[in-house]
Amino acid sequence: MNQLNPYAWIDRSLATIKQANWYRSVRSIDSLPGTEVTIDGRVLLNFGSNDYLGLAGNERTIRAAMAATQQFGTGATGSRLTSGHKQLHHKLELAIARLKGTEAALVFSSGYLANLGTIAALVGQKDLILSDRLNHSSLKNGSLLSGATTLDYQHCDMDSLRHNLQLHQANYRRCLIVTDTVFSMDGDLCPLPELMELATEYGAMVLVDEAHATGIFGATGAGAVEHYHLGDRSIVEMGTLSKSLGSLGGYVAGSAQTIEFLKNRCASWIYTTGLSPADTAAALAAIEIVTTTPQLRHQLWQNVKYLNELLTRLPQVKLIPSASPIICIELPDPHTAIAIGEKLRQAGIFAPAIRPPTVPTSRIRLSLMATHQQSQLERLVNAIERIFSETEVS
């Protein structure tokens, strides 16, 4: 007797994704991270990395990872509460707390796990989450996992946030406001001072995702909280080790009580194998570089300024407003984004096309590194100018 295939719907779903030009696949990068990478056997200029300070391929971070592997092995072998804790983890948490200016910090195996577990530990079914509409997926899914009532406010719109606080906050046990500080797909900044004033007025907790701010914003590279001089406020700060810090993992920084609470109630930390020795040591070395080499940040921001100056001279290029090393060229549809991304690749440049459902509008996303040379930025802009002159972009 013939039976229906219970997985047939997957083929139909994939066909729909492809028809909408939403289909995505991976490309192998077969070289060290850097301003030039080898993809499919070709050396391309790299404008698709979140390695803003160029530390993922830095000799000091590589040596630190190798030394830690030789001393401690390749894996932590268990959760931190059973057999997986290393003194190296504690050293990294102390370094993060010093960088962020907080009492304590807790390291997770990924930034996604940090957001999932922390949000679900801080609030539950009797509580309210107010979330920026363009927050990262990990913030959205952490909110869903918590079981709390979650309401989106308009992107970076403090009037919208105030309206939601006025209308709903009093009906719940606790309220948590969650937001990225630097939004990864547009590159704009959250108006954090105004948000904190509202949180104080209404007695709400605040969790900020500093993934794209750590290492590059603030006088010492601590992030947007430092950039806005809000280090004395009660904020739960989450971030990653995988972007400016060139490693892998995530962290939460805050009060000592908050961190102790998470150690006892955060499932994505309690039940997950600890961060590998190599990743831990690489992140520790990266933090030392960030705190002792401010010229890296200076060079990054010089590159951001220069590229923006060059691109604004091209009338056919529409830039999405940004205040970060993430610079996006808005495009009318996924098909155009794919086509321009491919033409850039043919010109020797890796600059990924980002499309729905990841973002509401299609774009080419450029991310800058401190190690980019001016000549590389000029080569990028020359290629963009030529491609846009040859391509009909409405």
Rosetta blueprint (number, residue, H / E / L):
1 M L
2 N L
3 Q L
4 L L
5 N L
6 P L
7 Y L
8 A H
9 W H
10 I H
11 D H
12 R H
13 S H
14 L H
15 A H
16 T H
17 I H
18 K H
19 Q H
20 A L
21 N L
22 W L
23 Y L
24 R L
25 S L
26 V L
27 R L
28 S L
29 I E
30 D L
31 S L
32 L L
33 P L
34 G L
35 T L
36 E E
37 V E
38 T E
39 I E
40 D L
41 G L
42 R E
43 V E
44 L E
45 L E
46 N E
47 F L
48 G L
49 S L
50 N L
51 D L
52 Y L
53 L L
54 G L
55 L L
56 A L
57 G L
58 N L
59 E H
60 R H
61 T H
62 I H
63 R H
64 A H
65 A H
66 M H
67 A H
68 A H
69 T H
70 Q H
71 Q H
72 F H
73 G L
74 T L
75 G L
76 A L
77 T L
78 G L
79 S E
80 R L
81 L L
82 T L
83 S L
84 G L
85 H L
86 K L
87 Q H
88 L H
89 H H
90 H H
91 K H
92 L H
93 E H
94 L H
95 A H
96 I H
97 A H
98 R H
99 L H
100 K H
101 G L
102 T L
103 E L
104 A E
105 A E
106 L E
107 V E
108 F E
109 S L
110 S L
111 G H
112 Y H
113 L H
114 A H
115 N H
116 L H
117 G H
118 T H
119 I H
120 A H
121 A H
122 L H
123 V L
124 G L
125 Q L
126 K L
127 D L
128 L E
129 I E
130 L E
131 S E
132 D E
133 R L
134 L L
135 N L
136 H L
137 S H
138 S H
139 L H
140 K H
141 N H
142 G H
143 S H
144 L H
145 L H
146 S H
147 G L
148 A L
149 T E
150 T E
151 L E
152 D E
153 Y E
154 Q L
155 H L
156 C L
157 D L
158 M H
159 D H
160 S H
161 L H
162 R H
163 H H
164 N H
165 L H
166 Q H
167 L H
168 H H
169 Q H
170 A H
171 N H
172 Y L
173 R L
174 R L
175 C E
176 L E
177 I E
178 V E
179 T E
180 D E
181 T L
182 V E
183 F L
184 S L
185 M L
186 D L
187 G L
188 D L
189 L E
190 C L
191 P L
192 L H
193 P H
194 E H
195 L H
196 M H
197 E H
198 L H
199 A H
200 T H
201 E H
202 Y H
203 G L
204 A L
205 M E
206 V E
207 L E
208 V E
209 D E
210 E L
211 A L
212 H L
213 A L
214 T L
215 G L
216 I L
217 F L
218 G L
219 A L
220 T L
221 G L
222 A L
223 G L
224 A H
225 V H
226 E H
227 H H
228 Y L
229 H L
230 L L
231 G L
232 D L
233 R L
234 S L
235 I L
236 V E
237 E E
238 M E
239 G E
240 T E
241 L L
242 S L
243 K L
244 S L
245 L L
246 G L
247 S L
248 L L
249 G L
250 G E
251 Y E
252 V E
253 A E
254 G E
255 S L
256 A H
257 Q H
258 T H
259 I H
260 E H
261 F H
262 L H
263 K H
264 N H
265 R H
266 C L
267 A H
268 S H
269 W H
270 I H
271 Y L
272 T L
273 T E
274 G L
275 L L
276 S L
277 P H
278 A H
279 D H
280 T H
281 A H
282 A H
283 A H
284 L H
285 A H
286 A H
287 I H
288 E H
289 I H
290 V H
291 T H
292 T H
293 T L
294 P H
295 Q H
296 L H
297 R H
298 H H
299 Q H
300 L H
301 W H
302 Q H
303 N H
304 V H
305 K H
306 Y H
307 L H
308 N H
309 E H
310 L H
311 L H
312 T L
313 R L
314 L L
315 P L
316 Q L
317 V L
318 K L
319 L E
320 I E
321 P L
322 S L
323 A L
324 S L
325 P L
326 I E
327 I E
328 C E
329 I E
330 E E
331 L L
332 P L
333 D L
334 P H
335 H H
336 T H
337 A H
338 I H
339 A H
340 I H
341 G H
342 E H
343 K H
344 L H
345 R H
346 Q H
347 A L
348 G L
349 I E
350 F E
351 A L
352 P L
353 A E
354 I E
355 R L
356 P L
357 P L
358 T L
359 V L
360 P L
361 T L
362 S L
363 R E
364 I E
365 R E
366 L E
367 S E
368 L L
369 M L
370 A L
371 T L
372 H L
373 Q L
374 Q H
375 S H
376 Q H
377 L H
378 E H
379 R H
380 L H
381 V H
382 N H
383 A H
384 I H
385 E H
386 R H
387 I H
388 F H
389 S H
390 E H
391 T L
392 E L
393 V L
394 S L
